[in-house]
Amino acid sequence: MITSIKNLEIIDIPKVQDPRGNLAFIEKDIIPFHINRVYYLYDVPSSAHRGGHAHKKLYQVLVALSGSFEVHLKDGENETKITLNKPDKGLLIVPGIWREIGNFSSGSVCLVLASEEYDESDYIRDYEDFKLFKRT
């Protein structure tokens, strides 16, 4: 599978606006894969970085439920940085993309929807190994 940062996508999460507060929802047709794992990052110090890896087959959608953070993405040739700061926008990350998450604002919460359950063998944790993986 050849993937690049061109395969990244911002997904609009439907919301219902109400004077009492907004409601956003995620249903089966909104995310382009079956969700098999949900987790979230919180209480991350602003100077800390999360991620620092790629996946061989896992798809993910990242959502800033609260606050903001930056996602730095590389495909081995190109790179981009995306700021997530709206709970009705999700970032689709396809397999074969290196990601690092940082610059967390105070009180930020990063929701992650994943296509697979945790599997350590799916991770590429060394950037040099990632570049070799992209060449094959």
N, C-alpha and C positions, 0 to 999 in steps of 0.2 A: 504494500500500500504506500503510495507516494502522497504525502500530505505537506502542505505549506501553510504559512500564516494567511494565505488567501482563502483557506478553508475555514477560518475563524468566522464566527457569526454572532451578532448581537441579537438575542431573542427577546421579543416584546412579551412580557408577562401580563396577561389581562388584569385590569384592575377595575374596581367599582368605586367611584368617588362618592363620598357621602360627607355632609357637614360634621358628622360624628366621628369621622376618620375613614381612611381608605382601606379597602380590602383587596388584596391581590391573591390570585389562585393559580395553581399549576395542575393541569389535568393531562391525561395521557397523550393528547394530540399536540400539546404545546412544546414538549421536549421531544427531539427526534430520535429517541431511544427509550427502551424500557429501563426504568430506574430500579437498580438492584441494591443501591447503597446511598444513604444520606448521612452527611456529617457536617459539622460547622466548626469554624475557627473563631475564637473570641479571646478577649484579654491578651491580645498579642501586643507587645510593646512596639511603639512606633519605629524603633531602630531595628527591630527583628525582621528576618526574612523567612518565609515559608516556601514550600515547593522545592525548587532546586532539583527537578527531575523531569523525566518524560515518561510516557506510557507507550507500550507496544500495541495494545488493542483497546484500551479503556477510553471512553468518551466521557467528558464532564461538562457540566454547566455550573458556573460560579455566579453567585448573586450576592450583592452587598445588601444584606437585610437591614443593616444600620451602619452609619458612618461611611467611610470610603477607604479604598486601598488601590494600589497600582499592580497590574499584572504585566510583567515583562515576558515576552514570548519570542522564541527563536525556532526557526525551522532548519537550521544548519547553514543557510545562505542569507536569509533575511531576518529582521527582527522588528518588533513593534512594542509599544507600551500602551496599555489601555487602562484608564481609570474607571473603576466601577464605584458608583455612588448613588444609585437609584434602585430601590427594591423591586421595581417593575421592569428591570433590564437584566438579562442573564447573558453571560459570555460562554458560548459553545467552544470548547477546546477539543479538537479531534486527536486521535492517536498520532504519535510521532512529532509532537510539539513540546519543546523544552519550556518550562514555566517557572518563574520566580515571582513570589508575591511579597510586596513590601509597602512601606510608607502607610502603614495602618493608622487611621485617625483614632482618637480616643473613643472608646465604646463601640468600635466597629465589629460587625459580625459578618463573616463570610460563609454563606451556605454553599455546600457542594453536593450536586446531584450526579451520581456516577452510574455508568452502564453496567459495571461489574462489581462483585464483592471484592474485598481486599485480597490481593494476590501479589506477594512480594516479587514473584518471578516476572510480573508485568512491568515492573519499575526499571528505568534506566537512571541510575543515580550519579553517574560520572559523565561529565560533559564530553570527554574524549570518546568514551564508549558510545555516547549518543551520536556523535559525528560519524563513527564507524557504522552504527545502525542505519543512519540515513543513506549511507553509500551502498547498502546492500539492497 
